[in-house]
Amino acid sequence: MYVVNDPDLIREVLRAPKQFARGGPVMDRFRTMFGNGLGVSEGEFHRRQRALIQPAFHHKRIIAYSSLMSDQVASMLGSWRDGQRRAIDREMDELALANVTHVIFADDSGLDYSRFMEATANLLEGLFRRITDTTGLLTRLPTPSNRRYQEAVDYLRGTIDKVISDYRNSGVDHGDLLSMMVMARDDNGQPAMTEKQLHDEVMTFFIGGSNTVSNTLSWALHEIATHPDVEKRLHEEVDEVLAGRPAGHADIESLDYTRRVLTETLRVRTQGLFLSRVTTSDAELGGYRIPAGASVLYSFYALNHNPAIHSDPESFDPDRWLPERARWIPRGAFMPFGVGVHGCIGDQFAWTEMIISLATITAQWRLVSVPGHRPRPKPAITMPLDALPMEVRRRDVAAVSKAV
Ligand code: HEM
């Protein structure tokens, strides 16, 4: 295995997908889950799939999704009571999953959202265990969690297939990502995607678009609670921009500090621990020869914690992203969403979702760490935390609006 640790060389790898193709230990596990979905497929087939799906992430669509995101976070906050202790990690998982589920399946899709989301949560949990279970033994035992995983897989497969076939039979455009894929036609006027491909793409979006976002939001809330100076400045910004109301798309560009807090969270709590590629022919990289068929690993986490790239890398300092300071960070060394043809298709969706959610939560609530509890990272492909219980305290929104 070759581990590449230099940002320029990582970019070189990612920009040459023919020579450094998808493969290696991480990608091989992905394949069992995503089949040939966008996160795994390659070459001409990948290019075509990406072109078919891209319109769902067009700027205009993101604006439309953003009101749905504001509604989702407002509805979550509506169930909070002052002084309660809540499992924030789980709430963030549900929030992110609800957002991505609504993009794929419109309200009139006939989906049982809550059951579906519960099954997806079980699937994600099991999937991460499978990725880290190198022997494959633990995940084959008849334990309750393995049974839960299998039930979730069966339920999700059955449900997704049923919705796909309903969509195909009715021919109705529900205005969601699934309709867009079901209705796509090839040059001969035939459906562009088989049932199996539709299925793989749906799974890709659930998995790629949920935990990455929810982990980042959970870590951000933890960092805010443990850095009073950051919390104070964030509250000042959201009070000035929102005065207690939920954030919408139009607020995003005014929420500068909120964005910096999230950027710093994406750096310190990197959601790409290890990814891999495989060489299709003998290659040369940074003066080293790499034979054909070798696994090439790269870690965005290692880059983001490299003191030669980020000064004092373990400290949580959103202001390192102020333009006058950010110019000291080597160009292109920070790539939380990857680069090249396989870069994240959902980056703008994720930014919109994370800024709207974080600003709306902190405009109305203060989240306080539970004494004695320190969340620990649970490294997987992404970087979830083990648990994040927090006490939620309602902020005095009336006082805020008067002051503003
Ligand atoms: C904080 C949030 C997110 C982070 C940090 C993130 C990160 C990444 C990274 C690093 C890659 C490239 C992986 C590689 O090089 O192989 C990627 C790809 C991808 N992401 Fe994201 N992502 C996030 C959110 C999302 C969302 C919200 C969606 C969908 C709604 C999404 C869907 C995808 C898909 C489909 C790919 C594969 C793209 C392709 O190969 O064409 N991601 N993401």
Residues whose N, C-alpha, C, O or C-beta is under 5 A from the ligand:
A	BS01	HEM	L38 G39 F205 G208 G209 T212 V213 T216 Q271 G272 L275 M335 P336 F337 G338 V341 H342 G343 C344 I345 G346 F349 A350
